[in-house]
Amino acid sequence: MSSTASPLIEVTASELDMAIDDDELTFLFVRWGQRGQYLDITRECGEGGTYLEFCDQGAGFYPDSIEMIFADGILAVQLGPTQTLGPDVQESRIHISLSKVSPDIESLHACISFLSSR
């Protein structure tokens, strides 16, 4: 993950769902907070880019670039330098603690690898 000075969101996941090649889709869905904030990252298993929604289904988009890393219980997601997570959001990075959702680490790494590939 590149080191940038862009603003950062830090949250703790209360729900995690992921799938690899489920009906030709690979996705990672994380929910946190009392108001149901979420991050949904999806990609078709054939051709196509990675699609991202951040707390607003109507504001989803295909980011120019996305980096994802899971280390020390934290899922770190970083968009390219000119994009933010949403139209009303200044941040382009989010760190999500997965300590409360106990993911299958091998599946999580496989999912992240596919979603962040070009």
PyRosetta script that sets phi, psi and omega in degrees:
from pyrosetta import init, pose_from_sequence

init()
pose = pose_from_sequence("MSSTASPLIEVTASELDMAIDDDELTFLFVRWGQRGQYLDITRECGEGGTYLEFCDQGAGFYPDSIEMIFADGILAVQLGPTQTLGPDVQESRIHISLSKVSPDIESLHACISFLSSR")
pose.set_psi(1, 129.6)
pose.set_omega(1, -178.5)
pose.set_phi(2, -71.6)
pose.set_psi(2, 148.1)
pose.set_omega(2, 179.6)
pose.set_phi(3, -91.7)
pose.set_psi(3, 115.8)
pose.set_omega(3, 179.6)
pose.set_phi(4, -129.7)
pose.set_psi(4, 167.5)
pose.set_omega(4, 179.2)
pose.set_phi(5, -99.4)
pose.set_psi(5, 16.4)
pose.set_omega(5, -178.3)
pose.set_phi(6, -67.5)
pose.set_psi(6, 152.0)
pose.set_omega(6, 179.6)
pose.set_phi(7, -59.2)
pose.set_psi(7, 154.9)
pose.set_omega(7, -173.2)
pose.set_phi(8, -131.5)
pose.set_psi(8, 139.6)
pose.set_omega(8, 171.9)
pose.set_phi(9, -105.8)
pose.set_psi(9, 135.8)
pose.set_omega(9, 177.0)
pose.set_phi(10, -125.7)
pose.set_psi(10, 126.2)
pose.set_omega(10, -177.6)
pose.set_phi(11, -141.3)
pose.set_psi(11, 168.8)
pose.set_omega(11, 174.8)
pose.set_phi(12, -119.4)
pose.set_psi(12, 124.2)
pose.set_omega(12, -177.0)
pose.set_phi(13, -68.9)
pose.set_psi(13, 140.1)
pose.set_omega(13, 172.3)
pose.set_phi(14, -108.6)
pose.set_psi(14, -12.8)
pose.set_omega(14, 179.5)
pose.set_phi(15, -150.5)
pose.set_psi(15, 141.3)
pose.set_omega(15, 176.7)
pose.set_phi(16, -139.8)
pose.set_psi(16, 130.2)
pose.set_omega(16, 175.1)
pose.set_phi(17, -136.0)
pose.set_psi(17, 137.9)
pose.set_omega(17, 178.5)
pose.set_phi(18, -150.4)
pose.set_psi(18, 156.0)
pose.set_omega(18, 177.1)
pose.set_phi(19, -151.9)
pose.set_psi(19, 148.8)
pose.set_omega(19, 176.6)
pose.set_phi(20, -120.0)
pose.set_psi(20, 118.6)
pose.set_omega(20, 179.6)
pose.set_phi(21, 54.7)
pose.set_psi(21, 51.8)
pose.set_omega(21, 175.1)
pose.set_phi(22, -98.0)
pose.set_psi(22, 108.7)
pose.set_omega(22, -173.5)
pose.set_phi(23, 51.8)
pose.set_psi(23, 44.7)
pose.set_omega(23, 177.5)
pose.set_phi(24, 67.5)
pose.set_psi(24, 18.0)
pose.set_omega(24, 176.2)
pose.set_phi(25, -122.6)
pose.set_psi(25, 142.7)
pose.set_omega(25, 169.1)
pose.set_phi(26, -117.6)
pose.set_psi(26, 131.6)
pose.set_omega(26, -177.6)
pose.set_phi(27, -146.8)
pose.set_psi(27, 159.5)
pose.set_omega(27, 174.1)
pose.set_phi(28, -135.1)
pose.set_psi(28, 121.3)
pose.set_omega(28, -178.6)
pose.set_phi(29, -124.1)
pose.set_psi(29, 125.9)
pose.set_omega(29, -179.9)
pose.set_phi(30, -129.1)
pose.set_psi(30, 132.1)
pose.set_omega(30, 177.8)
pose.set_phi(31, -119.7)
pose.set_psi(31, 147.1)
pose.set_omega(31, 177.5)
pose.set_phi(32, -151.9)
pose.set_psi(32, 168.9)
pose.set_omega(32, 174.1)
pose.set_phi(33, 74.0)
pose.set_psi(33, 164.8)
pose.set_omega(33, -178.5)
pose.set_phi(34, -78.1)
pose.set_psi(34, -21.4)
pose.set_omega(34, -179.3)
pose.set_phi(35, -94.2)
pose.set_psi(35, 9.4)
pose.set_omega(35, 176.1)
pose.set_phi(36, 73.4)
pose.set_psi(36, 38.0)
pose.set_omega(36, 175.4)
pose.set_phi(37, -67.1)
pose.set_psi(37, 149.4)
pose.set_omega(37, -176.6)
pose.set_phi(38, -153.2)
pose.set_psi(38, 163.9)
pose.set_omega(38, 171.6)
pose.set_phi(39, -131.3)
pose.set_psi(39, 126.0)
pose.set_omega(39, 179.2)
pose.set_phi(40, -125.7)
pose.set_psi(40, 121.0)
pose.set_omega(40, 178.9)
pose.set_phi(41, -122.5)
pose.set_psi(41, 122.5)
pose.set_omega(41, -172.6)
pose.set_phi(42, -134.9)
pose.set_psi(42, 146.7)
pose.set_omega(42, 176.3)
pose.set_phi(43, -147.2)
pose.set_psi(43, 136.8)
pose.set_omega(43, 173.3)
pose.set_phi(44, -70.2)
pose.set_psi(44, 143.5)
pose.set_omega(44, -175.9)
pose.set_phi(45, -74.4)
pose.set_psi(45, -17.0)
pose.set_omega(45, 173.7)
pose.set_phi(46, -86.5)
pose.set_psi(46, -141.1)
pose.set_omega(46, 176.3)
pose.set_phi(47, -70.9)
pose.set_psi(47, 154.9)
pose.set_omega(47, 176.4)
pose.set_phi(48, 131.4)
pose.set_psi(48, 159.8)
pose.set_omega(48, -178.0)
pose.set_phi(49, -92.3)
pose.set_psi(49, 176.9)
pose.set_omega(49, 178.5)
pose.set_phi(50, -88.6)
pose.set_psi(50, 131.4)
pose.set_omega(50, -177.2)
pose.set_phi(51, -105.5)
pose.set_psi(51, 138.5)
pose.set_omega(51, -176.4)
pose.set_phi(52, -128.9)
pose.set_psi(52, 133.9)
pose.set_omega(52, 170.5)
pose.set_phi(53, -122.6)
pose.set_psi(53, 134.1)
pose.set_omega(53, 176.7)
pose.set_phi(54, -125.3)
pose.set_psi(54, 98.0)
pose.set_omega(54, 173.5)
pose.set_phi(55, 63.3)
pose.set_psi(55, 9.2)
pose.set_omega(55, -177.7)
pose.set_phi(56, -158.0)
pose.set_psi(56, 107.1)
pose.set_omega(56, -178.0)
pose.set_phi(57, -59.2)
pose.set_psi(57, -36.5)
pose.set_omega(57, -178.0)
pose.set_phi(58, -73.7)
pose.set_psi(58, -11.2)
pose.set_omega(58, -177.9)
pose.set_phi(59, -110.2)
pose.set_psi(59, 19.0)
pose.set_omega(59, 178.7)
pose.set_phi(60, -67.0)
pose.set_psi(60, 155.2)
pose.set_omega(60, -177.7)
pose.set_phi(61, -159.2)
pose.set_psi(61, 169.7)
pose.set_omega(61, 175.5)
pose.set_phi(62, -100.8)
pose.set_psi(62, 104.4)
pose.set_omega(62, -178.7)
pose.set_phi(63, -67.5)
pose.set_psi(63, 149.7)
pose.set_omega(63, 177.0)
pose.set_phi(64, -61.3)
pose.set_psi(64, -40.9)
pose.set_omega(64, 176.2)
pose.set_phi(65, -150.2)
pose.set_psi(65, 151.8)
pose.set_omega(65, 178.2)
pose.set_phi(66, -145.8)
pose.set_psi(66, 130.6)
pose.set_omega(66, 174.9)
pose.set_phi(67, -114.8)
pose.set_psi(67, 136.0)
pose.set_omega(67, 178.8)
pose.set_phi(68, -134.2)
pose.set_psi(68, 133.1)
pose.set_omega(68, 178.2)
pose.set_phi(69, -138.5)
pose.set_psi(69, 140.3)
pose.set_omega(69, 172.4)
pose.set_phi(70, -117.7)
pose.set_psi(70, 118.6)
pose.set_omega(70, 178.5)
pose.set_phi(71, -152.0)
pose.set_psi(71, 141.8)
pose.set_omega(71, 177.2)
pose.set_phi(72, 53.5)
pose.set_psi(72, 36.5)
pose.set_omega(72, 177.2)
pose.set_phi(73, 79.3)
pose.set_psi(73, 5.0)
pose.set_omega(73, -177.5)
pose.set_phi(74, -115.4)
pose.set_psi(74, 127.2)
pose.set_omega(74, 170.8)
pose.set_phi(75, -91.6)
pose.set_psi(75, 116.5)
pose.set_omega(75, -179.9)
pose.set_phi(76, -107.1)
pose.set_psi(76, 127.2)
pose.set_omega(76, 178.7)
pose.set_phi(77, -122.2)
pose.set_psi(77, 130.1)
pose.set_omega(77, -177.7)
pose.set_phi(78, -132.1)
pose.set_psi(78, 126.6)
pose.set_omega(78, 174.1)
pose.set_phi(79, -92.2)
pose.set_psi(79, 172.0)
pose.set_omega(79, 178.2)
pose.set_phi(80, -62.2)
pose.set_psi(80, 167.5)
pose.set_omega(80, -172.5)
pose.set_phi(81, -66.2)
pose.set_psi(81, -18.3)
pose.set_omega(81, -176.9)
pose.set_phi(82, -104.9)
pose.set_psi(82, 2.4)
pose.set_omega(82, -177.2)
pose.set_phi(83, -118.0)
pose.set_psi(83, 154.0)
pose.set_omega(83, 174.3)
pose.set_phi(84, -118.8)
pose.set_psi(84, 170.3)
pose.set_omega(84, -177.6)
pose.set_phi(85, -67.6)
pose.set_psi(85, -19.9)
pose.set_omega(85, 179.1)
pose.set_phi(86, -169.0)
pose.set_psi(86, 170.6)
pose.set_omega(86, -175.8)
pose.set_phi(87, -65.4)
pose.set_psi(87, -28.8)
pose.set_omega(87, -179.8)
pose.set_phi(88, -107.1)
pose.set_psi(88, 22.6)
pose.set_omega(88, -175.7)
pose.set_phi(89, -125.1)
pose.set_psi(89, 134.6)
pose.set_omega(89, 179.0)
pose.set_phi(90, -89.5)
pose.set_psi(90, -19.3)
pose.set_omega(90, -173.6)
pose.set_phi(91, -81.1)
pose.set_psi(91, 144.4)
pose.set_omega(91, 175.0)
pose.set_phi(92, -114.8)
pose.set_psi(92, 0.9)
pose.set_omega(92, -179.9)
pose.set_phi(93, -129.7)
pose.set_psi(93, 145.9)
pose.set_omega(93, 173.5)
pose.set_phi(94, -141.6)
pose.set_psi(94, 136.0)
pose.set_omega(94, 173.9)
pose.set_phi(95, -114.3)
pose.set_psi(95, 122.9)
pose.set_omega(95, -176.1)
pose.set_phi(96, -118.1)
pose.set_psi(96, 116.7)
pose.set_omega(96, 175.0)
pose.set_phi(97, -74.2)
pose.set_psi(97, 128.1)
pose.set_omega(97, 178.7)
pose.set_phi(98, -105.0)
pose.set_psi(98, 18.7)
pose.set_omega(98, -175.5)
pose.set_phi(99, -63.1)
pose.set_psi(99, -27.5)
pose.set_omega(99, -177.7)
pose.set_phi(100, -92.6)
pose.set_psi(100, -5.8)
pose.set_omega(100, -175.9)
pose.set_phi(101, -113.8)
pose.set_psi(101, -7.1)
pose.set_omega(101, 174.2)
pose.set_phi(102, 44.7)
pose.set_psi(102, 70.2)
pose.set_omega(102, -178.1)
pose.set_phi(103, -74.0)
pose.set_psi(103, 157.9)
pose.set_omega(103, 168.7)
pose.set_phi(104, -74.1)
pose.set_psi(104, 108.5)
pose.set_omega(104, -171.3)
pose.set_phi(105, -61.3)
pose.set_psi(105, -42.8)
pose.set_omega(105, -179.4)
pose.set_phi(106, -62.5)
pose.set_psi(106, -45.3)
pose.set_omega(106, 178.2)
pose.set_phi(107, -65.3)
pose.set_psi(107, -39.6)
pose.set_omega(107, 179.3)
pose.set_phi(108, -61.6)
pose.set_psi(108, -45.9)
pose.set_omega(108, 179.0)
pose.set_phi(109, -62.7)
pose.set_psi(109, -40.1)
pose.set_omega(109, 178.3)
pose.set_phi(110, -64.2)
pose.set_psi(110, -42.9)
pose.set_omega(110, 178.8)
pose.set_phi(111, -63.4)
pose.set_psi(111, -47.3)
pose.set_omega(111, 178.9)
pose.set_phi(112, -60.6)
pose.set_psi(112, -42.4)
pose.set_omega(112, -179.1)
pose.set_phi(113, -61.2)
pose.set_psi(113, -44.5)
pose.set_omega(113, 179.8)
pose.set_phi(114, -68.5)
pose.set_psi(114, -45.1)
pose.set_omega(114, -176.8)
pose.set_phi(115, -65.3)
pose.set_psi(115, -31.3)
pose.set_omega(115, -177.2)
pose.set_phi(116, -97.5)
pose.set_psi(116, 2.9)
pose.set_omega(116, 176.7)
pose.set_phi(117, -78.9)
pose.set_psi(117, 159.4)
pose.set_omega(117, -179.9)
pose.set_phi(118, -102.4)
pose.dump_pdb("model.pdb")
